[in-house]
Amino acid sequence: MENFREALRRLEKSEEFKEWQKKHRHAALAHFFTFVTGENKHSPWDIGYYHAEEDKLTVFSMKEKIEVRPSLEVFKKEGDVAAIDLEKVKLTMEDGEKKLSEYLAEEKFGGKILHGMAILQKLNGKNIWNLSSFSSTLLVFNVKVDAENGEVISKEKESFMG
């Protein structure tokens, strides 16, 4: 699987993106997303761009043939979606996944991880890796990691059972 930077380079060279960008010159890079299976296989990256004028998000699915999804309203708190500052992103997704694995070890989790997801986004002024794993015991483990320095910002465990 290509890393997020490779996916972005491929997107920026594509005709699909160039045509879209002509109409959305002020759109900001908002996120990178991938779904992870229990076998640690990743789906192709989804790359999201936020256009504040319309308060909408357009997602490019980085499959072999790039798919442009229709722009959708953004599920967010008040305000605009912050743009990722890629110059400051030093950690890879794999670095973030190590932090999640360390958290699972701390929790002495003995169940099976079924699936997960990884998101690179900007929250509260920081570029972060937001990683979650879903377990066979109906627990969700989440770690937010500063993508610049590797500091763990938060760790959470939630149950689907309430």
Disulfide bonds with the S-S distance in Angstrom:
none
